[in-house]
């Protein structure tokens, strides 16, 4: 099983980034996919989830209207489009796959929002 995040980096406040997660080694289309983040000195925080078919999407209140999660079940990828970034969005962002008692994590990608 592999979840490989990419797309992180340094961006100025108000800017945008698009994170991607490439999945392999499991039946991707059966899994709900989520993004989490962990800021320095803080616990890991749930950011967004998209269900296996893409029929249901949820976001933490702090990113609603700014972030968009999407998935491509043909390509086994999930993405997080992040707009209007704020300094408080600075964190390591993790891709997560979950189905029943199966729960997989990626290694994370750093997002830093700073001028």
C-alpha positions, 0 to 999 in steps of 0.5 A: 500500500502506498499513498504519495502526496505531492504539491506542497511548498512555500506560498504567500498569504492569499495564494493557492496550492494544489496537493495531490495524492497518488494511491496504489496497492489497494482498491482505491475506488472502495475507500473514502479519502481524506486530507488531514494536517498537522501544524507544529506543536498541534495535534493532527486535524481533519481537513476534508473527506470525499466518499468512495464515489465522490457523492459526499464531501465534507470540510472542516469549518476553517477551510470551507469556501477556500479548499476543494477536495476531488478524486479520480477513481480511474487514476487512483488520485485524490487532490486538494485545491487550496485557495486564499491560503492563510498563515494558519494553514501552514502544516504538514498535509497528509492523505488518508484512505479508510474503509471499514477497519482499513486505514492508510496514511501517506508520509505528508507534504509540507505547506508553508504560507508566509510572506 
